Structure formats: structure tokens, C-alpha cells
Amino acid sequence: MKSLHRADLYSWSNFNPARNIDFNGVAWIRPEGNILIDPVALSNHDWNHLQSLGGVSWIILTNSEHFRASKEIVDQTYAKIAGPIAEKDAFPIFCDRWLSDGDELVPKLKTIELQGSKTPGELALLLEDTTLITGDLVRGQKAGRLNILSDEKLLNRAAAVASVRRLAELTHVEAVLVGDGWSIFRDGRDRLLELVETV
């Protein structure tokens, strides 16, 4: 796994040729139990690295289309899964806990519920006020900037734009880790404000 902007954060990726971007998983390494967010398949190297860091206690899925390699990981570990409560009735994988706006699965990791994306109640996660982790709505098609899903994939464009504006109001965001594409590691709020101007 690749080291990120904090010593306790790692990422690993699978390249998607159809979209010409990486799909990313994030690992938050913590003494109380490690957390994976939207995990893609792990190579043997990445799996061994994760195991050396203490394995995994929880997997958080931001939306139903990002269950990715979660089942395979759960089958090999004792990890539990948390997902968005807005998709509870039709989620494709068993969840041990459902998250809604303002929830904290563990201390210092706050849930933000987004509207208007391609799935109801997509989650974003805010780690210690400074690192924002997004699923599908906010992504990075080009390095150094953020974009949102194309209009034809949005359930409600006005609601999606309102959700992006809400994220841009988070004044302490330094990094934006995206599920799809290039992440931002510095001046994250500035990139979110730029995104608001383009949507």
C-alpha cells in the first residue's frame, strides 16, 4: 500500500481502463483497529502489508457500488461492514451497522450524508476535520483538481451541487481522498471551492 499525507493513512488502487482512472481503497491504521474505506482488491503485497499493520476491524462503504472487494476481505478476516442507511433496504452486501449524517463509527471519523449522487444517501467521511474521503460524487478525473459525476449519472443535479457546496464549507479540509481518480493532498478546501465554481 502507498503511504499518504499522514503516517496513519495508506491507499492502494486498481486501474479501470473503461474510465481511464484508478479506483482507490483507503486504510486508516489505528491502535483500536484498522478501518478500510471502499476497498478494492488487494495484491499479495498489499494484503501482506495490511496484515503487518494489524489487519482490519471495520470496512466502511460509501455507497452500494463501492462494495468492490469487501466480501472477499470479510471472508478472510473478522472485519465488520458499515454502509449508508439510505440504501439499507437494497444493499448488495450484509452490513453490521448503518451510518447516517453526523454519525461517528469511531471517534474522529464523522459521516456526512450526500444527496443527488447516483445512489441515495452516499457517504463522505471527515477524519479529524482535515481529511475528507469521498466515494462517487466527488472524484478526480485530472490530477490537481476535482470534479463531480456527469449529469446523466446523477439522481438529482441540484441536490448534488448542494452537497458539494456543503463539503466546500468544511473550513479545515487539507486533503481530499477520492474513491475514483486522483486525490488531493494539499489545499483541499481550495480545490473544493474551485469545484463549486464549476458545477
Secondary structure, 3 states (H helix, E strand, C coil): CEECCCCCEEEEEEEECCCCEEEEEEEECCCCCCEEECCCCCCHHHHHHHHHCCCCCEEECCCHHHCCCHHHHHHHCCCEEEEEHHHHHHCCCCCCEEECCCCECCCCEEEEECCCCCCCCCEEEEECCCEEEECCCEEECCCCCCEECCHHHCCCHHHHHHHHHHHHCCCCCCEEEECEECCECCCHHHHHHHHHHHC
